[in-house]
Amino acid sequence: METTARDFNQNASRILAAAERGERITVTKNGRPVAILSPVAEEQPVPAHPTDPMGDDDDIPVFHSGSTIDWAEGRGVYLEGFGA
């Protein structure tokens, strides 16, 4: 099945229902294909939210600037032009 971006915008629920039935839909814009909608395989359910961990604490990068500047002193100068 092929549909235009405008038609997809106006009939998204109908087109998504077709994908849910197993159809593969190519969305075109100005005659060029820009997206392909395809059904999700049953073996690969899509979780409602990410369920995998972001990594171990050892994997978190730590950045050290080595800066000796006291940013508290003269704060107004640093924030000048930002509405402070």
PDB file of N, CA, C and O in Angstrom:
ATOM      1  N   MET A   1       0.846  -1.172   0.000  1.00  0.00           N
ATOM      2  CA  MET A   1       0.000   0.000   0.000  1.00  0.00           C
ATOM      3  C   MET A   1       0.895   1.241   0.000  1.00  0.00           C
ATOM      4  O   MET A   1       1.981   1.234   0.580  1.00  0.00           O
ATOM      5  N   GLU A   2       0.430   2.296  -0.652  1.00  0.00           N
ATOM      6  CA  GLU A   2       1.164   3.552  -0.698  1.00  0.00           C
ATOM      7  C   GLU A   2       0.202   4.678  -0.377  1.00  0.00           C
ATOM      8  O   GLU A   2      -0.951   4.658  -0.807  1.00  0.00           O
ATOM      9  N   THR A   3       0.672   5.660   0.377  1.00  0.00           N
ATOM     10  CA  THR A   3      -0.162   6.804   0.729  1.00  0.00           C
ATOM     11  C   THR A   3       0.692   8.054   0.762  1.00  0.00           C
ATOM     12  O   THR A   3       1.911   7.979   0.916  1.00  0.00           O
ATOM     13  N   THR A   4       0.061   9.189   0.620  1.00  0.00           N
ATOM     14  CA  THR A   4       0.787  10.451   0.685  1.00  0.00           C
ATOM     15  C   THR A   4       0.865  10.910   2.137  1.00  0.00           C
ATOM     16  O   THR A   4       0.102  10.447   2.985  1.00  0.00           O
ATOM     17  N   ALA A   5       1.784  11.813   2.413  1.00  0.00           N
ATOM     18  CA  ALA A   5       1.917  12.355   3.762  1.00  0.00           C
ATOM     19  C   ALA A   5       0.637  13.061   4.177  1.00  0.00           C
ATOM     20  O   ALA A   5       0.224  12.964   5.333  1.00  0.00           O
ATOM     21  N   ARG A   6       0.013  13.761   3.261  1.00  0.00           N
ATOM     22  CA  ARG A   6      -1.242  14.457   3.562  1.00  0.00           C
ATOM     23  C   ARG A   6      -2.340  13.462   3.909  1.00  0.00           C
ATOM     24  O   ARG A   6      -3.077  13.652   4.877  1.00  0.00           O
ATOM     25  N   ASP A   7      -2.449  12.395   3.112  1.00  0.00           N
ATOM     26  CA  ASP A   7      -3.460  11.374   3.380  1.00  0.00           C
ATOM     27  C   ASP A   7      -3.183  10.692   4.722  1.00  0.00           C
ATOM     28  O   ASP A   7      -4.109  10.402   5.479  1.00  0.00           O
ATOM     29  N   PHE A   8      -1.909  10.439   5.010  1.00  0.00           N
ATOM     30  CA  PHE A   8      -1.571   9.840   6.299  1.00  0.00           C
ATOM     31  C   PHE A   8      -1.972  10.760   7.438  1.00  0.00           C
ATOM     32  O   PHE A   8      -2.506  10.300   8.447  1.00  0.00           O
ATOM     33  N   ASN A   9      -1.726  12.039   7.289  1.00  0.00           N
ATOM     34  CA  ASN A   9      -2.081  13.017   8.312  1.00  0.00           C
ATOM     35  C   ASN A   9      -3.589  13.022   8.560  1.00  0.00           C
ATOM     36  O   ASN A   9      -4.035  13.126   9.702  1.00  0.00           O
ATOM     37  N   GLN A  10      -4.364  12.909   7.492  1.00  0.00           N
ATOM     38  CA  GLN A  10      -5.821  12.979   7.617  1.00  0.00           C
ATOM     39  C   GLN A  10      -6.457  11.643   7.997  1.00  0.00           C
ATOM     40  O   GLN A  10      -7.562  11.622   8.538  1.00  0.00           O
ATOM     41  N   ASN A  11      -5.779  10.534   7.722  1.00  0.00           N
ATOM     42  CA  ASN A  11      -6.364   9.209   7.950  1.00  0.00           C
ATOM     43  C   ASN A  11      -5.422   8.281   8.704  1.00  0.00           C
ATOM     44  O   ASN A  11      -5.361   7.087   8.411  1.00  0.00           O
ATOM     45  N   ALA A  12      -4.698   8.815   9.660  1.00  0.00           N
ATOM     46  CA  ALA A  12      -3.679   8.033  10.365  1.00  0.00           C
ATOM     47  C   ALA A  12      -4.249   6.775  11.005  1.00  0.00           C
ATOM     48  O   ALA A  12      -3.631   5.715  10.909  1.00  0.00           O
ATOM     49  N   SER A  13      -5.399   6.857  11.651  1.00  0.00           N
ATOM     50  CA  SER A  13      -5.942   5.684  12.342  1.00  0.00           C
ATOM     51  C   SER A  13      -6.275   4.563  11.357  1.00  0.00           C
ATOM     52  O   SER A  13      -6.040   3.391  11.648  1.00  0.00           O
ATOM     53  N   ARG A  14      -6.823   4.923  10.190  1.00  0.00           N
ATOM     54  CA  ARG A  14      -7.144   3.907   9.172  1.00  0.00           C
ATOM     55  C   ARG A  14      -5.875   3.267   8.626  1.00  0.00           C
ATOM     56  O   ARG A  14      -5.830   2.053   8.423  1.00  0.00           O
ATOM     57  N   ILE A  15      -4.852   4.066   8.391  1.00  0.00           N
ATOM     58  CA  ILE A  15      -3.597   3.558   7.838  1.00  0.00           C
ATOM     59  C   ILE A  15      -2.856   2.711   8.872  1.00  0.00           C
ATOM     60  O   ILE A  15      -2.292   1.671   8.530  1.00  0.00           O
ATOM     61  N   LEU A  16      -2.852   3.145  10.131  1.00  0.00           N
ATOM     62  CA  LEU A  16      -2.219   2.346  11.177  1.00  0.00           C
ATOM     63  C   LEU A  16      -2.949   1.028  11.390  1.00  0.00           C
ATOM     64  O   LEU A  16      -2.324   0.017  11.710  1.00  0.00           O
ATOM     65  N   ALA A  17      -4.266   1.029  11.216  1.00  0.00           N
ATOM     66  CA  ALA A  17      -5.027  -0.219  11.318  1.00  0.00           C
ATOM     67  C   ALA A  17      -4.615  -1.183  10.213  1.00  0.00           C
ATOM     68  O   ALA A  17      -4.555  -2.393  10.436  1.00  0.00           O
ATOM     69  N   ALA A  18      -4.334  -0.663   9.032  1.00  0.00           N
ATOM     70  CA  ALA A  18      -3.872  -1.511   7.930  1.00  0.00           C
ATOM     71  C   ALA A  18      -2.513  -2.117   8.268  1.00  0.00           C
ATOM     72  O   ALA A  18      -2.270  -3.291   7.985  1.00  0.00           O
ATOM     73  N   ALA A  19      -1.626  -1.324   8.872  1.00  0.00           N
ATOM     74  CA  ALA A  19      -0.317  -1.847   9.280  1.00  0.00           C
ATOM     75  C   ALA A  19      -0.498  -2.916  10.352  1.00  0.00           C
ATOM     76  O   ALA A  19       0.206  -3.925  10.358  1.00  0.00           O
ATOM     77  N   GLU A  20      -1.429  -2.692  11.243  1.00  0.00           N
ATOM     78  CA  GLU A  20      -1.690  -3.669  12.305  1.00  0.00           C
ATOM     79  C   GLU A  20      -2.200  -4.991  11.723  1.00  0.00           C
ATOM     80  O   GLU A  20      -1.949  -6.061  12.279  1.00  0.00           O
ATOM     81  N   ARG A  21      -2.914  -4.905  10.607  1.00  0.00           N
ATOM     82  CA  ARG A  21      -3.406  -6.126   9.938  1.00  0.00           C
ATOM     83  C   ARG A  21      -2.305  -6.843   9.176  1.00  0.00           C
ATOM     84  O   ARG A  21      -2.511  -7.956   8.690  1.00  0.00           O
ATOM     85  N   GLY A  22      -1.123  -6.212   9.064  1.00  0.00           N
ATOM     86  CA  GLY A  22      -0.023  -6.879   8.396  1.00  0.00           C
ATOM     87  C   GLY A  22       0.450  -6.216   7.121  1.00  0.00           C
ATOM     88  O   GLY A  22       1.411  -6.679   6.506  1.00  0.00           O
ATOM     89  N   GLU A  23      -0.203  -5.144   6.712  1.00  0.00           N
ATOM     90  CA  GLU A  23       0.205  -4.456   5.483  1.00  0.00           C
ATOM     91  C   GLU A  23       1.444  -3.595   5.730  1.00  0.00           C
ATOM     92  O   GLU A  23       1.675  -3.107   6.836  1.00  0.00           O
ATOM     93  N   ARG A  24       2.217  -3.427   4.686  1.00  0.00           N
ATOM     94  CA  ARG A  24       3.381  -2.544   4.714  1.00  0.00           C
ATOM     95  C   ARG A  24       3.010  -1.316   3.900  1.00  0.00           C
ATOM     96  O   ARG A  24       2.598  -1.433   2.746  1.00  0.00           O
ATOM     97  N   ILE A  25       3.156  -0.131   4.501  1.00  0.00           N
ATOM     98  CA  ILE A  25       2.700   1.101   3.871  1.00  0.00           C
ATOM     99  C   ILE A  25       3.887   2.020   3.617  1.00  0.00           C
ATOM    100  O   ILE A  25       4.680   2.287   4.520  1.00  0.00           O
ATOM    101  N   THR A  26       4.003   2.500   2.390  1.00  0.00           N
ATOM    102  CA  THR A  26       5.016   3.484   2.031  1.00  0.00           C
ATOM    103  C   THR A  26       4.359   4.853   2.023  1.00  0.00           C
ATOM    104  O   THR A  26       3.350   5.059   1.347  1.00  0.00           O
ATOM    105  N   VAL A  27       4.929   5.792   2.775  1.00  0.00           N
ATOM    106  CA  VAL A  27       4.404   7.157   2.829  1.00  0.00           C
ATOM    107  C   VAL A  27       5.274   8.012   1.917  1.00  0.00           C
ATOM    108  O   VAL A  27       6.500   8.004   2.024  1.00  0.00           O
ATOM    109  N   THR A  28       4.625   8.748   1.020  1.00  0.00           N
ATOM    110  CA  THR A  28       5.362   9.589   0.078  1.00  0.00           C
ATOM    111  C   THR A  28       5.070  11.060   0.332  1.00  0.00           C
ATOM    112  O   THR A  28       4.012  11.427   0.842  1.00  0.00           O
ATOM    113  N   LYS A  29       6.036  11.888  -0.039  1.00  0.00           N
ATOM    114  CA  LYS A  29       5.875  13.336   0.041  1.00  0.00           C
ATOM    115  C   LYS A  29       6.421  13.901  -1.253  1.00  0.00           C
ATOM    116  O   LYS A  29       7.579  13.665  -1.594  1.00  0.00           O
ATOM    117  N   ASN A  30       5.611  14.636  -1.967  1.00  0.00           N
ATOM    118  CA  ASN A  30       5.977  15.172  -3.284  1.00  0.00           C
ATOM    119  C   ASN A  30       6.465  14.060  -4.212  1.00  0.00           C
ATOM    120  O   ASN A  30       7.392  14.260  -4.998  1.00  0.00           O
ATOM    121  N   GLY A  31       5.837  12.893  -4.115  1.00  0.00           N
ATOM    122  CA  GLY A  31       6.157  11.785  -5.003  1.00  0.00           C
ATOM    123  C   GLY A  31       7.359  10.950  -4.587  1.00  0.00           C
ATOM    124  O   GLY A  31       7.657   9.940  -5.226  1.00  0.00           O
ATOM    125  N   ARG A  32       8.067  11.361  -3.512  1.00  0.00           N
ATOM    126  CA  ARG A  32       9.236  10.607  -3.046  1.00  0.00           C
ATOM    127  C   ARG A  32       8.885   9.816  -1.796  1.00  0.00           C
ATOM    128  O   ARG A  32       8.217  10.344  -0.908  1.00  0.00           O
ATOM    129  N   PRO A  33       9.316   8.570  -1.704  1.00  0.00           N
ATOM    130  CA  PRO A  33       9.093   7.810  -0.474  1.00  0.00           C
ATOM    131  C   PRO A  33       9.887   8.424   0.679  1.00  0.00           C
ATOM    132  O   PRO A  33      11.083   8.684   0.544  1.00  0.00           O
ATOM    133  N   VAL A  34       9.218   8.655   1.817  1.00  0.00           N
ATOM    134  CA  VAL A  34       9.889   9.239   2.972  1.00  0.00           C
ATOM    135  C   VAL A  34       9.818   8.343   4.209  1.00  0.00           C
ATOM    136  O   VAL A  34      10.594   8.526   5.147  1.00  0.00           O
ATOM    137  N   ALA A  35       8.896   7.378   4.222  1.00  0.00           N
ATOM    138  CA  ALA A  35       8.786   6.500   5.384  1.00  0.00           C
ATOM    139  C   ALA A  35       8.109   5.201   4.986  1.00  0.00           C
ATOM    140  O   ALA A  35       7.337   5.148   4.029  1.00  0.00           O
ATOM    141  N   ILE A  36       8.413   4.163   5.738  1.00  0.00           N
ATOM    142  CA  ILE A  36       7.757   2.880   5.541  1.00  0.00           C
ATOM    143  C   ILE A  36       7.188   2.450   6.888  1.00  0.00           C
ATOM    144  O   ILE A  36       7.910   2.356   7.880  1.00  0.00           O
ATOM    145  N   LEU A  37       5.896   2.194   6.908  1.00  0.00           N
ATOM    146  CA  LEU A  37       5.241   1.669   8.101  1.00  0.00           C
ATOM    147  C   LEU A  37       5.067   0.181   7.911  1.00  0.00           C
ATOM    148  O   LEU A  37       4.572  -0.264   6.875  1.00  0.00           O
ATOM    149  N   SER A  38       5.465  -0.581   8.892  1.00  0.00           N
ATOM    150  CA  SER A  38       5.299  -2.028   8.790  1.00  0.00           C
ATOM    151  C   SER A  38       4.848  -2.561  10.143  1.00  0.00           C
ATOM    152  O   SER A  38       5.109  -1.943  11.175  1.00  0.00           O
ATOM    153  N   PRO A  39       4.179  -3.695  10.140  1.00  0.00           N
ATOM    154  CA  PRO A  39       3.702  -4.255  11.404  1.00  0.00           C
ATOM    155  C   PRO A  39       4.864  -4.686  12.292  1.00  0.00           C
ATOM    156  O   PRO A  39       5.930  -5.061  11.803  1.00  0.00           O
ATOM    157  N   VAL A  40       4.644  -4.627  13.597  1.00  0.00           N
ATOM    158  CA  VAL A  40       5.634  -5.082  14.562  1.00  0.00           C
ATOM    159  C   VAL A  40       5.487  -6.587  14.697  1.00  0.00           C
ATOM    160  O   VAL A  40       4.378  -7.102  14.834  1.00  0.00           O
ATOM    161  N   ALA A  41       6.619  -7.295  14.657  1.00  0.00           N
ATOM    162  CA  ALA A  41       6.594  -8.746  14.801  1.00  0.00           C
ATOM    163  C   ALA A  41       6.138  -9.108  16.206  1.00  0.00           C
ATOM    164  O   ALA A  41       6.500  -8.431  17.168  1.00  0.00           O
ATOM    165  N   GLU A  42       5.358 -10.156  16.332  1.00  0.00           N
ATOM    166  CA  GLU A  42       4.845 -10.587  17.623  1.00  0.00           C
ATOM    167  C   GLU A  42       5.963 -10.987  18.577  1.00  0.00           C
ATOM    168  O   GLU A  42       5.804 -10.847  19.789  1.00  0.00           O
ATOM    169  N   GLU A  43       7.097 -11.485  18.063  1.00  0.00           N
ATOM    170  CA  GLU A  43       8.201 -11.920  18.915  1.00  0.00           C
ATOM    171  C   GLU A  43       8.886 -10.748  19.594  1.00  0.00           C
ATOM    172  O   GLU A  43       9.584 -10.939  20.590  1.00  0.00           O
ATOM    173  N   GLN A  44       8.703  -9.541  19.080  1.00  0.00           N
ATOM    174  CA  GLN A  44       9.402  -8.374  19.592  1.00  0.00           C
ATOM    175  C   GLN A  44       8.400  -7.343  20.108  1.00  0.00           C
ATOM    176  O   GLN A  44       8.158  -6.331  19.450  1.00  0.00           O
ATOM    177  N   PRO A  45       7.815  -7.592  21.281  1.00  0.00           N
ATOM    178  CA  PRO A  45       6.857  -6.616  21.798  1.00  0.00           C
ATOM    179  C   PRO A  45       7.548  -5.298  22.131  1.00  0.00           C
ATOM    180  O   PRO A  45       8.708  -5.275  22.543  1.00  0.00           O
ATOM    181  N   VAL A  46       6.832  -4.227  21.948  1.00  0.00           N
ATOM    182  CA  VAL A  46       7.381  -2.906  22.233  1.00  0.00           C
ATOM    183  C   VAL A  46       6.991  -2.538  23.657  1.00  0.00           C
ATOM    184  O   VAL A  46       5.802  -2.438  23.958  1.00  0.00           O
ATOM    185  N   PRO A  47       7.981  -2.330  24.555  1.00  0.00           N
ATOM    186  CA  PRO A  47       7.637  -1.971  25.935  1.00  0.00           C
ATOM    187  C   PRO A  47       7.051  -0.562  26.001  1.00  0.00           C
ATOM    188  O   PRO A  47       7.343   0.289  25.160  1.00  0.00           O
ATOM    189  N   ALA A  48       6.223  -0.335  27.010  1.00  0.00           N
ATOM    190  CA  ALA A  48       5.606   0.980  27.189  1.00  0.00           C
ATOM    191  C   ALA A  48       6.644   2.037  27.553  1.00  0.00           C
ATOM    192  O   ALA A  48       6.456   3.221  27.271  1.00  0.00           O
ATOM    193  N   HIS A  49       7.729   1.611  28.175  1.00  0.00           N
ATOM    194  CA  HIS A  49       8.809   2.519  28.556  1.00  0.00           C
ATOM    195  C   HIS A  49      10.102   1.712  28.592  1.00  0.00           C
ATOM    196  O   HIS A  49      10.050   0.485  28.684  1.00  0.00           O
ATOM    197  N   PRO A  50      11.246   2.357  28.522  1.00  0.00           N
ATOM    198  CA  PRO A  50      12.510   1.620  28.537  1.00  0.00           C
ATOM    199  C   PRO A  50      12.623   0.771  29.800  1.00  0.00           C
ATOM    200  O   PRO A  50      12.329   1.235  30.902  1.00  0.00           O
ATOM    201  N   THR A  51      13.046  -0.454  29.628  1.00  0.00           N
ATOM    202  CA  THR A  51      13.163  -1.358  30.766  1.00  0.00           C
ATOM    203  C   THR A  51      14.597  -1.786  31.025  1.00  0.00           C
ATOM    204  O   THR A  51      14.875  -2.426  32.039  1.00  0.00           O
ATOM    205  N   ASP A  52      15.509  -1.443  30.127  1.00  0.00           N
ATOM    206  CA  ASP A  52      16.892  -1.864  30.313  1.00  0.00           C
ATOM    207  C   ASP A  52      17.642  -0.845  31.169  1.00  0.00           C
ATOM    208  O   ASP A  52      17.334   0.346  31.139  1.00  0.00           O
ATOM    209  N   PRO A  53      18.631  -1.320  31.934  1.00  0.00           N
ATOM    210  CA  PRO A  53      19.390  -0.385  32.760  1.00  0.00           C
ATOM    211  C   PRO A  53      20.256   0.521  31.895  1.00  0.00           C
ATOM    212  O   PRO A  53      20.603   0.171  30.767  1.00  0.00           O
ATOM    213  N   MET A  54      20.591   1.657  32.418  1.00  0.00           N
ATOM    214  CA  MET A  54      21.428   2.601  31.673  1.00  0.00           C
ATOM    215  C   MET A  54      22.899   2.255  31.782  1.00  0.00           C
ATOM    216  O   MET A  54      23.733   2.916  31.164  1.00  0.00           O
ATOM    217  N   GLY A  55      23.233   1.241  32.548  1.00  0.00           N
ATOM    218  CA  GLY A  55      24.623   0.845  32.682  1.00  0.00           C
ATOM    219  C   GLY A  55      25.050   0.827  34.140  1.00  0.00           C
ATOM    220  O   GLY A  55      24.355   1.350  35.011  1.00  0.00           O
ATOM    221  N   ASP A  56      26.172   0.233  34.387  1.00  0.00           N
ATOM    222  CA  ASP A  56      26.711   0.181  35.735  1.00  0.00           C
ATOM    223  C   ASP A  56      27.292   1.539  36.122  1.00  0.00           C
ATOM    224  O   ASP A  56      27.601   2.364  35.263  1.00  0.00           O
ATOM    225  N   ASP A  57      27.432   1.754  37.416  1.00  0.00           N
ATOM    226  CA  ASP A  57      28.019   3.006  37.891  1.00  0.00           C
ATOM    227  C   ASP A  57      29.432   3.194  37.356  1.00  0.00           C
ATOM    228  O   ASP A  57      29.893   4.323  37.184  1.00  0.00           O
ATOM    229  N   ASP A  58      30.117   2.080  37.094  1.00  0.00           N
ATOM    230  CA  ASP A  58      31.483   2.171  36.577  1.00  0.00           C
ATOM    231  C   ASP A  58      31.526   2.721  35.155  1.00  0.00           C
ATOM    232  O   ASP A  58      32.567   3.196  34.703  1.00  0.00           O
ATOM    233  N   ASP A  59      30.397   2.660  34.450  1.00  0.00           N
ATOM    234  CA  ASP A  59      30.347   3.110  33.058  1.00  0.00           C
ATOM    235  C   ASP A  59      30.044   4.600  32.930  1.00  0.00           C
ATOM    236  O   ASP A  59      30.131   5.154  31.834  1.00  0.00           O
ATOM    237  N   ILE A  60      29.690   5.256  34.038  1.00  0.00           N
ATOM    238  CA  ILE A  60      29.318   6.659  33.981  1.00  0.00           C
ATOM    239  C   ILE A  60      30.582   7.503  33.856  1.00  0.00           C
ATOM    240  O   ILE A  60      31.479   7.398  34.693  1.00  0.00           O
ATOM    241  N   PRO A  61      30.663   8.341  32.816  1.00  0.00           N
ATOM    242  CA  PRO A  61      31.868   9.156  32.652  1.00  0.00           C
ATOM    243  C   PRO A  61      31.931  10.261  33.700  1.00  0.00           C
ATOM    244  O   PRO A  61      30.910  10.855  34.047  1.00  0.00           O
ATOM    245  N   VAL A  62      33.100  10.526  34.190  1.00  0.00           N
ATOM    246  CA  VAL A  62      33.322  11.597  35.158  1.00  0.00           C
ATOM    247  C   VAL A  62      34.270  12.587  34.511  1.00  0.00           C
ATOM    248  O   VAL A  62      35.340  12.215  34.030  1.00  0.00           O
ATOM    249  N   PHE A  63      33.874  13.844  34.500  1.00  0.00           N
ATOM    250  CA  PHE A  63      34.689  14.866  33.869  1.00  0.00           C
ATOM    251  C   PHE A  63      35.294  15.765  34.942  1.00  0.00           C
ATOM    252  O   PHE A  63      34.590  16.242  35.832  1.00  0.00           O
ATOM    253  N   HIS A  64      36.568  15.985  34.855  1.00  0.00           N
ATOM    254  CA  HIS A  64      37.273  16.870  35.766  1.00  0.00           C
ATOM    255  C   HIS A  64      37.818  18.030  34.952  1.00  0.00           C
ATOM    256  O   HIS A  64      38.588  17.829  34.012  1.00  0.00           O
ATOM    257  N   SER A  65      37.416  19.249  35.314  1.00  0.00           N
ATOM    258  CA  SER A  65      37.849  20.396  34.527  1.00  0.00           C
ATOM    259  C   SER A  65      39.228  20.890  34.938  1.00  0.00           C
ATOM    260  O   SER A  65      39.945  21.477  34.128  1.00  0.00           O
ATOM    261  N   GLY A  66      39.600  20.659  36.181  1.00  0.00           N
ATOM    262  CA  GLY A  66      40.880  21.157  36.644  1.00  0.00           C
ATOM    263  C   GLY A  66      40.874  22.661  36.828  1.00  0.00           C
ATOM    264  O   GLY A  66      41.924  23.268  37.038  1.00  0.00           O
ATOM    265  N   SER A  67      39.686  23.272  36.750  1.00  0.00           N
ATOM    266  CA  SER A  67      39.569  24.720  36.866  1.00  0.00           C
ATOM    267  C   SER A  67      39.740  25.163  38.313  1.00  0.00           C
ATOM    268  O   SER A  67      39.196  24.542  39.226  1.00  0.00           O
ATOM    269  N   THR A  68      40.491  26.231  38.521  1.00  0.00           N
ATOM    270  CA  THR A  68      40.676  26.790  39.856  1.00  0.00           C
ATOM    271  C   THR A  68      39.921  28.099  40.009  1.00  0.00           C
ATOM    272  O   THR A  68      40.158  28.837  40.965  1.00  0.00           O
ATOM    273  N   ILE A  69      39.027  28.397  39.098  1.00  0.00           N
ATOM    274  CA  ILE A  69      38.267  29.639  39.125  1.00  0.00           C
ATOM    275  C   ILE A  69      37.181  29.536  40.192  1.00  0.00           C
ATOM    276  O   ILE A  69      36.461  28.539  40.254  1.00  0.00           O
ATOM    277  N   ASP A  70      37.062  30.567  41.032  1.00  0.00           N
ATOM    278  CA  ASP A  70      35.985  30.643  42.009  1.00  0.00           C
ATOM    279  C   ASP A  70      34.809  31.321  41.311  1.00  0.00           C
ATOM    280  O   ASP A  70      34.753  32.547  41.213  1.00  0.00           O
ATOM    281  N   TRP A  71      33.883  30.517  40.834  1.00  0.00           N
ATOM    282  CA  TRP A  71      32.772  31.034  40.042  1.00  0.00           C
ATOM    283  C   TRP A  71      31.808  31.864  40.886  1.00  0.00           C
ATOM    284  O   TRP A  71      31.054  32.664  40.334  1.00  0.00           O
ATOM    285  N   ALA A  72      31.810  31.696  42.205  1.00  0.00           N
ATOM    286  CA  ALA A  72      30.913  32.457  43.062  1.00  0.00           C
ATOM    287  C   ALA A  72      31.315  33.927  43.106  1.00  0.00           C
ATOM    288  O   ALA A  72      30.456  34.807  43.169  1.00  0.00           O
ATOM    289  N   GLU A  73      32.616  34.193  43.072  1.00  0.00           N
ATOM    290  CA  GLU A  73      33.099  35.568  43.132  1.00  0.00           C
ATOM    291  C   GLU A  73      32.916  36.217  41.757  1.00  0.00           C
ATOM    292  O   GLU A  73      33.323  35.648  40.744  1.00  0.00           O
ATOM    293  N   GLY A  74      32.312  37.394  41.718  1.00  0.00           N
ATOM    294  CA  GLY A  74      32.117  38.097  40.456  1.00  0.00           C
ATOM    295  C   GLY A  74      31.051  37.466  39.583  1.00  0.00           C
ATOM    296  O   GLY A  74      31.089  37.576  38.358  1.00  0.00           O
ATOM    297  N   ARG A  75      30.100  36.803  40.225  1.00  0.00           N
ATOM    298  CA  ARG A  75      29.058  36.082  39.492  1.00  0.00           C
ATOM    299  C   ARG A  75      28.293  36.987  38.535  1.00  0.00           C
ATOM    300  O   ARG A  75      27.914  36.560  37.445  1.00  0.00           O
ATOM    301  N   GLY A  76      28.069  38.220  38.932  1.00  0.00           N
ATOM    302  CA  GLY A  76      27.330  39.141  38.083  1.00  0.00           C
ATOM    303  C   GLY A  76      28.000  39.365  36.738  1.00  0.00           C
ATOM    304  O   GLY A  76      27.318  39.542  35.729  1.00  0.00           O
ATOM    305  N   VAL A  77      29.336  39.361  36.712  1.00  0.00           N
ATOM    306  CA  VAL A  77      30.073  39.566  35.464  1.00  0.00           C
ATOM    307  C   VAL A  77      29.845  38.384  34.514  1.00  0.00           C
ATOM    308  O   VAL A  77      29.674  38.567  33.309  1.00  0.00           O
ATOM    309  N   TYR A  78      29.844  37.181  35.072  1.00  0.00           N
ATOM    310  CA  TYR A  78      29.675  35.978  34.244  1.00  0.00           C
ATOM    311  C   TYR A  78      28.264  35.908  33.648  1.00  0.00           C
ATOM    312  O   TYR A  78      28.065  35.416  32.537  1.00  0.00           O
ATOM    313  N   LEU A  79      27.285  36.416  34.424  1.00  0.00           N
ATOM    314  CA  LEU A  79      25.900  36.308  33.983  1.00  0.00           C
ATOM    315  C   LEU A  79      25.406  37.556  33.262  1.00  0.00           C
ATOM    316  O   LEU A  79      24.232  37.645  32.903  1.00  0.00           O
ATOM    317  N   GLU A  80      26.284  38.505  33.054  1.00  0.00           N
ATOM    318  CA  GLU A  80      25.892  39.742  32.386  1.00  0.00           C
ATOM    319  C   GLU A  80      25.381  39.439  30.982  1.00  0.00           C
ATOM    320  O   GLU A  80      26.012  38.694  30.233  1.00  0.00           O
ATOM    321  N   GLY A  81      24.259  40.006  30.638  1.00  0.00           N
ATOM    322  CA  GLY A  81      23.665  39.759  29.326  1.00  0.00           C
ATOM    323  C   GLY A  81      22.656  38.626  29.353  1.00  0.00           C
ATOM    324  O   GLY A  81      21.986  38.375  28.352  1.00  0.00           O
ATOM    325  N   PHE A  82      22.533  37.928  30.492  1.00  0.00           N
ATOM    326  CA  PHE A  82      21.571  36.846  30.610  1.00  0.00           C
ATOM    327  C   PHE A  82      20.374  37.264  31.464  1.00  0.00           C
ATOM    328  O   PHE A  82      19.597  36.417  31.905  1.00  0.00           O
ATOM    329  N   GLY A  83      20.227  38.551  31.693  1.00  0.00           N
ATOM    330  CA  GLY A  83      19.110  39.054  32.468  1.00  0.00           C
ATOM    331  C   GLY A  83      19.343  39.042  33.962  1.00  0.00           C
ATOM    332  O   GLY A  83      18.416  39.265  34.741  1.00  0.00           O
ATOM    333  N   ALA A  84      20.597  38.780  34.375  1.00  0.00           N
ATOM    334  CA  ALA A  84      20.895  38.749  35.827  1.00  0.00           C
ATOM    335  C   ALA A  84      21.210  40.127  36.337  1.00  0.00           C
ATOM    336  O   ALA A  84      21.484  40.299  37.525  1.00  0.00           O
TER     337      ALA A  84
END
